[in-house]
Amino acid sequence: MKPRSIWDAQYLCSRHLPLFNINTIVALMNKKKLYECTVIVNGGLEDAAIETAMTEAKSVITGNGCDIDNVLEVGRRKMAYPIGKQTIGYYAHIEFLAEPAAIAPIEKSFRYDENILRFLIVQLSTPLLEMRKRVEKYSVVIGSPEDQSGEDQQNAGDE
């Protein structure tokens, strides 16, 4: 059983006293982990308002003791279905290091922010990070020189 709160830690210590120490469990819970947050901001806002909403989202994350590693702002996209009568959203992915206890206040802040339509915070596991590295290593970006050479070979084969 993996402890999720201090009460779980106390339960484990009371049930399995020789196996677990409260300090060990609290240390495991306070270890920083890598998270990714995908945020959809109301795309109907002006650029300045979107920039303010993104700055506010980043400040909420850093204000809870997290360290932001990477921010990828995808931009405005048409959503698959309307969310709150909005059909266009501004998408952004934020990778950050945080303690598990810091996630709940971040989610609470995002939930009450009226400019954020949707958000999802996911812990990035080791297998997922390894898969990302393999994809980056072996993938070909569309429009890159490697991609152009593949099109030239196809065109030469057609002639």
Residue pairs with C-beta under 8 A, 6 or more apart in sequence:
1 8
1 12
3 9
3 12
3 25
3 28
3 29
4 29
4 100
5 29
6 26
6 29
9 20
9 22
9 25
9 26
9 29
10 22
12 19
12 20
12 25
13 20
13 21
13 22
13 25
29 99
29 100
29 101
30 99
30 100
30 101
31 99
32 67
32 97
32 98
32 99
33 97
33 98
33 99
33 100
33 123
33 124
34 69
34 95
34 96
34 97
34 123
34 124
34 129
35 66
35 95
35 96
35 97
35 98
35 103
35 121
35 122
35 123
35 124
36 93
36 94
36 95
36 96
36 121
36 122
36 124
37 57
37 61
37 93
37 94
37 95
37 96
37 106
37 119
37 120
37 121
37 122
38 91
38 92
38 93
38 94
38 119
38 120
38 122
39 54
39 57
39 91
39 92
39 93
39 94
39 110
39 116
39 118
39 119
40 79
40 83
40 89
40 90
40 91
40 116
40 117
40 118
40 119
41 50
41 53
41 54
41 57
41 89
41 90
41 92
41 115
41 116
41 117
42 50
42 53
42 84
42 86
42 89
42 90
42 115
42 116
42 117
43 50
43 76
43 77
43 86
43 88
43 89
43 90
44 86
44 88
45 53
45 90
45 115
49 115
50 90
50 115
53 113
53 115
53 116
54 73
54 90
54 92
56 113
56 115
57 92
57 94
57 110
57 113
57 116
58 68
58 71
58 94
60 106
60 109
60 110
61 68
61 94
61 96
61 98
61 106
62 68
64 98
64 102
64 105
64 106
65 98
65 99
65 102
66 96
66 97
66 98
66 102
66 106
67 96
67 97
67 98
68 94
68 95
68 96
69 95
69 96
69 97
70 93
70 94
70 95
71 92
71 93
71 94
71 95
72 92
72 93
72 94
73 90
73 91
73 92
74 90
74 91
74 92
74 93
75 90
75 91
76 88
76 89
76 90
76 91
77 88
77 89
77 90
77 91
78 87
78 88
79 86
79 87
79 88
79 89
83 89
83 117
83 118
84 117
86 117
89 117
89 118
95 124
98 106
103 121
106 121
107 119
107 121
110 116
110 119
140 146
140 147
140 150
141 147
